[in-house]
Amino acid sequence: MPIQSKYSNQQIETLVNILLETLRQQNATTELSLMCLGNTISHIIKTNVPAAQQAEVTKHFSQALQDAVSSKAH
């Protein structure tokens, strides 16, 4: 059974498009884009997730990222 998100596809697509457009406007390379997005994710986790849960959230995020990349490759 697919996981039901509390966010609409439109909300997600809008934010992703804004992020991607910002990276394009800055002529960010793939490496720079990944570094900036990684730093953003780290900041969000460190500032919004209780310390006791950060490792678990990071683990789940990492797995979700691996799953997303793997599913797009097939």
N, C-alpha and C positions, 0 to 999 in steps of 0.2 A: 504494500500500500504506500503510495507516495506521501511524503511529508507535506502537510498543509501549512503554508506560510501565513502569518498574520498581516503580511504586506502584499499589496496588489502587484501584479506583473508590471503595471504602468508605473508605480512608484519606483520599483527596482530599475526598470529600463531608463527612466528619466534620470535618476542619480548616476547610473553607469554611463549614460551618454554624456552627462555633464563632466564627469571625471575624465572620460576619454577625450572629450573636446579640449579640456584644459591641458592635458598632456600633449595633444596635437599642436595646440597654439604655442606651446613652449618648445616645440620640436624636440621633445624628450625621446631619447633612444629607448630601446627595449630595456637595457640595463638600468638607465636612470629611472624609467617608469616603475620597474619592479622595486628598485631601492626606495623610491618615494612611497609607493603603495605599501611596501613592507613596513616602513617607518610609521605610516599612518595607522596600520593595523596594530602595531606594537603600542602606539600611543593610546589608541582606543581601548585596548585590553588593559593596559596599565592604569588608565584613569577611570575606567568605567566598570571594571570587573573586580570584585573583592580578591585580595591577594591569595586567599585559600583556594579560589576557583580558577585562577589564571592558567595554571598548567593544564587543567582539564579542558578549558575553553580553547586553549592553543592546540591541544591534541586533536580536538574535534574539528577545529577550523582547518588544520593541516590535512586531516583525512578527507574532509569535504573538498578541499582544493585538489588533492590527488585524485579523488573520484571524478571531479568535474573535468580535469584534464584528460584522464584516462577514457572517459565516456565520449569525449569529443574526438579522440584519436581513432575510435573504431567506427 
